[in-house]
């Protein structure tokens, strides 16, 4: 059945932003539309993508420590490495693409932007045929008092994308790239420059975590998890067993299982 579907059957309306826009605008668009990354254009031509991770990395670096987010343009956080496809191609080609990229840009014959395919779009029509345990990711556990500067460094150095905030075996929340980007942008936009370093050093996981965490039991099916993610427009679900955290299921782990 999948070979009868083409990319135009599953693609969604593209969400894009000009490279001359500010990163605060990009973050607002991503949060408002519930997408990550966002497509970056220059004179109606796709030049790359910008993500919440690249925003967090840019504004969290020492080089831009004194520069407020309202003065940093999207061009400074754009990754030119992106993938694209055409609307008449079969959707099977999307599997390896989305296993390596968060989004597939859809272009017409003249290379004009006409759509995009996200992991959510593909999971609406293709679901992994496997037990729940096969799509569970182990996530590092952190305490609510762990400092954000250390988490930011782990995200950059270890490619960690999310952490479970755990207090004596109880899950309080999770910290993701989104939480980090949103917190630093807000802080740098409201606190005087001379106080930035001190305030950022004092931020802890409990200050920025997302809570409560949406969770499922080990008895749930993969289909149940996908439906829950779509219903709540979330990218991560906590898996518990006997009230203890087992790991996380993400859109990435689901796509990897296709």
C-alpha positions, 0 to 999 in steps of 0.5 A: 500500500505504501508504494501507491502513496506519493510524497504529495499525499503526506506532505504538509504546508511548509513553515519557513522564515527568511534568513534575515529574520531574527532568531527570536522570530524563528523560535516563536514560529517553531514553538507556535507551529510545533515544528523543529527545524524551520526551513530557511529561505533567501529570496524565495529559495531554500538555503537550509534549516534552523533548529532549536538546538542551533539557537541554544548553541548560538546564544549559549556560546561565549562568542555571542554571550553579550549579544542579545537574541534580538540582534542575532539573525537566522543566517547565523544559525542556519545549517545549509545541509538539508535534504529534499524530495519531489512531490511525485516520488513514492513515500518509501524514500522518506524513511532513510531521509527522515532517519538522518534529517528531522525534516524533508523539504519538498520542491517542485520541478523548478526547485521552488518550495511547495511543502515539507514532510516531518516525522509526524507526517510520515508516522501518520501513514507508516507505523513500526511493526515491533514491540514497544521495547524496541523503540525505547531510548535510554535517556540520561537522568539528572537531578533537579539541581543540575546546572543548565550550563553543564547540560548545555555542554553535554548537549553539544559534546555528547549529542544528548537531546533530552534529560529525565529530571529524577529526584529519588526515583521520582520523575519530575520532568524532562529537559529538552533542546526546546526548554534550553533554547526558550529559557536562554532566549527569555533570560537574555531578552529580559536581563541586563547584559552584565548579569547574563553570565551570573544568571545563566550559571545559576539556572538549574534543571528544575527552573526550565524543565517541562512538567508534568511528563506525558507517560505510557506503560510498558503494556501500551502498543507502538500505535498507542504512543504514536496516536498520543504524540499526534494528539498532544503534538509532542515529540517525547513520551516517557515509558514507565513500568511499576511506576519507575522510568524505563526510558523515552520514546521519541519520534526519532526512535519510531522512525528508526524502527521503520 
